[in-house]
């Protein structure tokens, strides 16, 4: 049970940076919270009303105001700049891609578009598979993310990755898995009555297994998803 | 200037007249009655919003099972008591809409704003009493429109209280047709009500303060309501505009938010959160003001750093206009812009911290009386600290990428809005009840309500941080559909049981309000030995607020345990000899 009281097991290259920031903030928050609560409780007990006593007339203290304002501002601004560099690493730069997919959200499935035998996306031989994403381990995967109808959110908890899929926009995301295994890709933005349960399966596998799977896919491509599916709530 | 206005109003009220039942209780122009009307409307809506929350908690702990006692609900809302997904979506949409727009805002702004502003600044009524009446009744119409959406085909709105387009903009995406339209219309009408209220508050506070009531002698409750009214005046029109565009998309065939016709889904989010973040502070600032007054009164000490407290609220209000993008870090907005919003969001933490430290400073060397109001106000501080600190994770863009749209966010907003605003509301109700209804509330019942609420609140919302860390998405109907969420099912069950206790405990508050109205001990003029002007008139105050002349103000609102007098309080309107000398001595 206890291991579940924390983040899901991380399998991405940038996950440790995010977890580190989370933990850094955790320790700052814990120290501040403990200090504030101890002070508060001590004051509450020590200065409880007693008959015949009068409170001390204190209107404030400018020096204290300046100290706690500056200290809070300093901590928060340093945190902001530390977060800024991690954010830039993940969202603005990122390594060059090695494997390329298009991912399209629709009510209530993920469409994963694999390049066909020509190895290029956006050509006629592309193959669309619903809800099954296979990626090779230790390869930088770059995804062109969009949506057919409403906003969905591409979320891989084990990767610490989340990006909204917005209709009318193509948003680039990348990730690199460091461990093989089976993981889930839930939709994390409310997208209609089928939002709950909208999920894809992520299979991270070795290059050989991935190549074998791709060969099978080329040999037996699934029927393209029907055009009427998607935006058809009952 | 302010005194002439007061005299003019006084003259109007001085004529003997006995308004009938309708003019006294229904179409009243008396700010005190309008405040009470807002209170009762909000308590009624709180019961409905709370019931939605209970049903949601049942669903999350025991998904797709029949809710005991709900077999009577007709299809398609429920199937023999089992909640279908669209009903679940409608429930969290309506829960949030009701709690935000029809509970927290009407109580904090509508009830306390109306009841307290004239009484605390020394005015006989609001600047525009008729507009005030219209404001309440417009709000009531908005409430009726919203509730009527439960009875239309397709059910009420189900696109979340944030109503993200395109989900909210095209009926087939949610399967909700007129429910969403009525949601839009209701919020537009409510926006009109809020505008009337805020114009009234601003005008009243600027023009109708009694003699000697300078801005820096205003109680912090009034400061908070003044700043809140300015935020309302500027923020609500943005929401109204956005919702009007949404209605055009739904009914008029426009494509403001629909990419198929060249529209932009993110435009909705920018407009919504440009309103939405000031809105967050609209819902917490008055609670901060109330907590400040209650804590100072029952610590028997001046509020620590009065001016710093006022300036901190002004800073929060100013900064609230440039942080909206922190709701959109993963929306597809330019990540560079995200960094800018991260920095502004971190900075808005500073004035919040200043307020917390000043509340602690107020307790220091005080003589603290643990009344129910004080306990709720202290709980407000403690819970606001947790809610504020958890905001740091969300402000940090890389961490937000993981916790966005999870229960971590749900935990945060409830620590701020329930732990913060509602404990502030409880503090305010118990503190001013004697003035409102002329009777004391039952302290013992109040304390039982406080303790059960405090414990069950934390048992309900604290574990949600852990759910969020485990990756539990918000707004999902059945967490058991996901393998990675299966291990945390017991936490969901624990939360739901705590939530039922929390919900049930609120009947104690209701019982106390009703019981005390009939059986409570008669309240004296100033039962708490407080300094502000509302305690210088009988409880409840008569029509026109003061039977004689309006009091004149000689000092700030927090002169508790002043060395100038033997008692531990010194009302704002009390004239003492040598007070001028004393003021000179202090300023030297």
Interface residues (C-beta under 8 A of the other chain):
Chain A: X1 X4 X5 X6 X7 X8 X14 X17 X18 X21 X22 X25 X28 X29 X32 X33 X36 X37 X39 X40 X43 X44 X47 X48 X49 X50 X53 X54 X55 X56 X57 X58 X59 X60 X61 X64 X65 X68 X69 X72 X73 X76 X77 X79 X80 X83 X84 X86 X87 X88 X90 X91 X92 X107 X149 X150 X151 X153 X155 X157 X158 X160 X161 X162 X163 X164 X166 X167 X168 X169 X171 X183 X184 X186 X187 X188 X189 X190 X191 X192 X193 X194 X195 X196 X197 X199 X231 X232 X233 X234
Chain B: X84 X85 X86 X88 X89 X158 X159 X160 X164 X166 X167 X172 X173 X174 X175 X259 X260 X263 X264 X265 X266 X299 X300 X301 X302 X304 X305 X306 X307 X308 X330 X331 X332 X335 X336 X338 X339 X342 X343 X346 X347 X349 X350 X353 X354 X356 X357 X358 X360 X361 X363 X364 X365 X366 X367 X368 X369 X370 X378 X381 X382 X385 X386 X389 X390 X392 X393 X395 X396 X397 X398 X399 X401 X402 X404 X405 X406 X466 X469 X470 X471 X473 X475 X476 X477 X478 X481 X482 X483 X484 X487 X488 X490 X560 X561 X562 X563 X568
